Amino acid sequence: MKYHPSRRLCRYTGTCLAAMLPHWFDTYDWDLVIPIPSSISQLRQRTFNQCVLIARPIAHALHLPLPLFALSRTDRKAPQASLRHEQRPRNVLNAFTAAPRLVTGRRVLLVDDVITTGATTAAAITALAKAGAESVDVVAAARAPAWLRYRSAVEARFPGTGLFPSSENVP
């Protein structure tokens, strides 16, 4: 989806994820579906945000709004994939900002494509929490084995995110 861009694969992935939500969440009472935003350079290179295309069928299936500007990138950072895993949390520290008028008091389903170390996801959750989101759940198309190794380091950099309270139960 990212390195060999395929809009069709992104939409299909979103449809599959939407179908799996009842198996992964006991209840879902979200108010919004919010995709991880791409950087300007990624958008220029790929011509689309894969997380938006994944999130659209999810929002549609749940009959929820998909506010594309509720979460945005604040500055230009090095692409996470270009960095060693240990460098990623620092790279995305304060990389996002959320619009309080859109997220305050809202329960958010955050959509990511791939969670490798969890640093990008944690930074996005932190921004949503600072803007007043009541809660943030995460769904991603894939999770790398590195997540289990880097989980505690990422949570230490982004305290209070509550990332995957029980990683063992997350597919």
Secondary structure, DSSP 8 states (H G I E B T S, - for coil): -TTTT-HHHHHHHHHHHHHHHHHH-S----SEEEE----HHHHHHHSS-HHHHHHHHHHHHHT----TTSEEE-S----GGGS-GGGHHHHHTT-EEE-HHHHTT-EEEEEEEEESSSHHHHHHHHHHHHTT-SEEEEEEEEE-THHHHHHHHHHHHSTT----TTGGG--
